[in-house]
Amino acid sequence: MPGARSRNRSLEEGCEVLEIQGLTRRFGDVTAVDGVSFAVPRGQLIGFVGGNGAGKTTTMRMIMGLLQIHAGEVLWEGRPATTADRRRFGYMPEERGLYPKQGIADQLVYLARLHGMSRQDAQRATAEHLDRFGLGERAKDKLESLSLGNQQRVQIAAAVMSRPQALILDEPFSGLDPTSVDTMVDLLREHTRAGVPVLFSSHQLDLVDRLCDGMVVLSKGRVVAQGTADALRARGPQRHRIVLGGDAGWVRGLPGLHVVDVDGSSAVLELVEAGADRTLLTEALARGPVVEFARVRPSLSEIYREVTA
């Protein structure tokens, strides 16, 4: 079976271990998720971004088997994901699921045992993760006694402490201070170095840009872009900035350019015809000094606005 051999070879090389193929979910007449397809390769951190109502949480719930899939499928290691597979996924839901009036350590041990850990291993993992998040001395406290940020840390510990084979995290960085974000990032990177695929959603685009090996952009229930940040930047308009010794308003009259903005001696523009850069620089040097002429690296926020417009 050549197809099977090819698929097994790709998995051994660390390619797609979690594959989402054509997922669709409707709520009455509304299609909340419409044919969503992407992959989370082994050992990679993939950011899942989109506005409120884009379908991120619904997609994650279908991946976890918490919502019925109306079309499409979730594959794990090249075959349909089973309930047993999903039991070994670490999941952090959008609506946090821990018990506010129960002791922190007790419920973490309980959840770890549900994932198959022995009591001794569960207790050891609980102590390790609470210490890591600076909560070791609060182990016996009720969850509701913690600040919202510390409750978030406990929820993260619940998702990762049972040695999951995949991580599905819905807004894991929400409410965390910068130090806790760095601790969480270090923790996730330990898992990806061990080959665990990680999918997480976030509204913090600068964080996604800094952390992720790749990203999937969702809008109105559909994937509108996916790939590395550099690949997404390469798909967008190629813009340059020129800074002159005098006023730059004259660039508006040059052919082959689309002028995005002019501010005094600085202009941002797109080169829409071959050779327009040479024409621009020749004219600029004839008029006076050129202080800067460089490619503008768009922010992830700019890319997001362009692909979701």
C-alpha positions in Angstrom: 0.0 0.0 0.0 2.1 2.9 -1.2 -0.3 5.5 0.3 0.0 4.0 3.7 3.8 3.8 3.5 3.9 7.5 2.4 1.7 8.5 5.3 3.7 6.6 7.9 6.9 8.0 6.5 5.6 11.6 6.9 4.6 10.9 10.5 8.1 9.5 11.3 9.6 12.6 9.9 7.6 14.7 12.4 5.0 16.1 10.0 1.2 16.3 10.7 0.3 14.3 13.8 -3.0 16.2 14.5 -5.0 16.9 11.3 -8.2 18.8 11.0 -10.0 18.0 7.8 -13.1 19.9 6.6 -14.6 20.4 10.1 -18.1 21.8 9.9 -20.6 22.7 12.7 -24.0 24.3 12.4 -26.2 25.8 15.1 -29.7 25.9 13.5 -29.4 27.9 10.3 -26.0 29.3 11.3 -22.8 27.6 10.1 -20.3 28.5 12.9 -17.4 26.4 11.5 -17.4 25.9 7.7 -15.0 23.3 6.3 -12.0 24.2 8.5 -8.8 22.3 7.6 -5.3 22.6 9.1 -2.6 20.5 10.7 -0.6 20.7 13.9 2.8 19.1 13.3 4.6 17.1 15.9 6.6 19.3 18.3 5.2 22.6 17.0 3.3 25.4 18.6 0.5 26.6 16.4 -1.4 29.8 17.1 -5.2 29.8 16.4 -6.3 33.4 15.9 -9.5 35.2 15.0 -12.1 37.6 16.3 -14.9 36.9 18.7 -17.3 34.5 17.0 -14.8 33.4 14.4 -15.3 29.7 15.4 -12.1 29.0 17.3 -13.7 27.6 20.5 -16.2 25.6 18.5 -13.4 24.0 16.5 -11.5 23.2 19.6 -14.5 21.6 21.2 -15.0 19.4 18.1 -11.3 18.4 18.2 -11.9 17.3 21.8 -15.1 15.4 21.0 -17.2 17.8 23.1 -19.4 18.9 20.2 -20.8 16.8 17.4 -19.1 17.2 14.1 -21.5 17.7 11.2 -18.9 17.2 8.5 -15.2 16.5 8.3 -13.0 14.6 10.7 -10.1 14.8 13.2 -7.1 12.6 12.5 -4.5 11.5 15.0 -1.4 10.0 13.6 -3.1 9.5 10.2 -6.3 7.8 11.5 -9.6 9.0 12.9 -9.1 10.2 16.5 -10.7 8.0 19.1 -12.1 8.6 22.5 -9.0 6.9 23.9 -6.8 9.3 21.9 -8.7 12.3 23.2 -8.3 11.2 26.8 -4.6 11.7 26.4 -5.1 15.3 25.0 -4.5 18.1 27.5 -7.4 20.5 27.2 -7.9 24.0 28.6 -11.5 25.2 27.8 -12.6 28.7 27.3 -14.9 28.4 30.3 -12.6 27.2 33.0 -13.8 23.9 34.5 -12.2 23.6 37.9 -14.2 23.6 41.2 -14.0 26.9 43.1 -14.8 25.5 46.5 -12.5 22.5 46.3 -8.8 22.4 47.4 -6.4 23.1 44.6 -4.1 20.1 45.1 -6.9 17.7 45.7 -8.6 18.4 42.4 -5.4 18.4 40.4 -4.6 15.0 41.8 -8.1 13.8 41.0 -7.9 15.1 37.4 -4.5 13.6 36.9 -5.8 10.2 38.0 -8.7 10.5 35.5 -5.9 10.7 32.9 -4.5 7.4 34.1 -1.7 8.6 36.5 -1.1 6.7 39.7 -1.8 8.5 42.9 1.9 8.9 43.7 2.7 10.2 40.2 -0.3 12.6 40.4 0.8 14.0 43.7 4.3 14.4 42.5 3.2 16.2 39.3 0.8 18.4 41.3 3.5 19.6 43.7 5.9 20.2 40.8 3.5 22.3 38.8 2.2 24.3 41.7 5.8 25.1 42.8 6.6 26.1 39.2 3.8 28.6 39.2 4.6 29.9 42.7 1.6 28.3 44.3 3.2 25.6 46.3 2.2 27.2 49.6 -1.4 27.5 48.5 -1.9 23.8 47.6 -4.5 23.2 50.3 -6.4 26.5 49.6 -9.7 26.5 47.8 -9.5 27.7 44.2 -11.9 30.6 44.8 -9.5 32.1 47.3 -7.0 32.7 44.5 -6.8 35.8 42.3 -8.1 35.3 38.7 -4.5 35.1 37.4 -3.6 32.4 39.9 -6.7 30.5 39.1 -5.6 30.6 35.5 -2.2 29.1 36.5 -4.0 26.2 38.2 -6.1 25.6 35.1 -3.0 25.5 33.0 -1.4 23.0 35.4 -4.5 20.8 35.1 -4.1 20.7 31.3 -0.4 19.9 31.1 0.5 17.8 34.2 -0.7 14.4 33.0 2.0 14.1 30.2 -0.5 14.7 27.4 0.2 13.6 23.8 -1.3 16.8 22.5 -2.4 20.1 24.0 -5.5 22.1 23.0 -5.5 25.4 24.9 -8.3 28.0 24.5 -6.9 31.4 25.5 -4.3 30.0 28.0 -2.5 33.4 28.4 -5.6 35.4 29.3 -5.2 37.2 32.6 -1.5 36.2 33.1 1.1 38.8 34.0 4.4 38.9 31.9 6.3 36.7 34.3 3.6 34.0 34.3 3.4 34.2 30.5 7.2 33.5 30.3 6.8 30.6 32.8 3.9 29.2 30.7 5.9 29.6 27.4 8.9 27.7 29.0 6.5 24.9 30.0 4.9 24.6 26.6 8.3 24.6 24.9 9.3 21.6 27.1 6.3 19.8 25.7 7.0 20.7 22.1 10.7 19.6 22.5 9.3 16.2 23.5 7.3 16.1 20.3 3.9 17.2 21.6 1.8 19.2 19.1 0.3 22.3 20.7 -2.7 24.3 19.4 -3.6 27.4 21.3 -6.0 30.3 20.7 -5.2 33.9 21.6 -6.2 37.5 20.9 -2.6 38.6 21.8 -1.2 38.8 18.3 2.2 40.0 19.4 2.5 37.0 21.6 1.5 34.6 18.8 4.0 36.3 16.5 6.8 35.8 19.1 6.0 32.3 20.1 4.5 30.3 17.3 6.0 28.0 14.7 2.9 28.7 12.6 -0.6 30.1 12.8 -4.1 29.6 11.5 -6.3 32.6 11.0 -10.1 32.1 11.2 -12.8 34.5 10.1 -16.5 33.9 10.0 -15.9 30.1 10.5 -13.4 29.7 7.7 -9.6 29.5 7.5 -8.5 32.6 5.6 -4.8 32.2 6.1 -2.3 29.8 7.6 1.5 29.3 7.7 4.4 30.9 9.4 4.4 34.6 10.2 7.1 35.1 7.6 5.1 33.3 4.9 2.0 35.3 5.7 4.0 38.5 5.5 5.4 37.5 2.1 1.8 37.1 0.8 0.9 40.7 1.7 1.8 44.0 -0.1 5.5 44.6 -0.3 6.0 48.1 1.3 9.0 50.3 1.6 9.8 53.4 3.6 11.9 56.3 2.2 13.2 59.1 4.3 14.5 62.1 2.6 16.4 65.3 3.5 13.4 67.4 2.5 9.7 67.1 1.9 8.6 63.7 0.4 5.3 64.9 -1.0 6.6 64.8 -4.6 6.6 60.9 -4.6 2.9 61.0 -5.2 3.6 62.0 -8.8 5.9 59.1 -9.7 4.6 56.2 -11.9 4.7 52.6 -10.7 4.1 53.4 -7.1 1.1 53.2 -4.7 1.7 55.8 -2.0 0.3 54.5 1.3 1.3 57.5 3.5 3.4 60.7 3.4 4.5 62.4 6.6 6.9 65.3 6.0 10.2 63.9 4.8 9.0 60.2 5.1 6.8 58.2 2.8 5.5 54.6 2.9 4.8 53.1 -0.5 4.2 49.9 -2.5 6.2 49.2 -5.7 3.6 48.1 -8.2 5.8 48.0 -11.3 9.2 46.5 -12.0 11.9 49.1 -11.9 9.9 51.6 -9.9 12.5 51.4 -7.1 15.2 52.6 -9.4 13.1 55.4 -10.7 12.3 56.5 -7.2 15.9 56.5 -6.0 17.2 58.3 -9.1 14.6 61.1 -8.6 15.2 61.2 -4.9 19.0 61.5 -5.2 18.6 64.2 -7.8 16.5 66.2 -5.3 18.8 65.8 -2.3 20.0 63.3 0.3 18.3 59.9 0.9 18.4 59.2 4.6 16.7 55.8 4.4 15.2 53.4 1.9 14.2 50.1 3.4 11.6 47.3 3.3 8.8 47.7 5.9 8.1 44.6 7.9 4.4 44.5 8.6 3.1 43.6 12.0 1.0 40.5 12.6 -1.9 42.9 13.4 -1.6 44.5 10.0 -1.5 41.0 8.3 -4.5 39.9 10.4 -6.6 43.0 9.3 -5.7 42.4 5.7 -6.7 38.7 5.6 -9.9 39.1 7.6 -11.1 42.3 5.8 
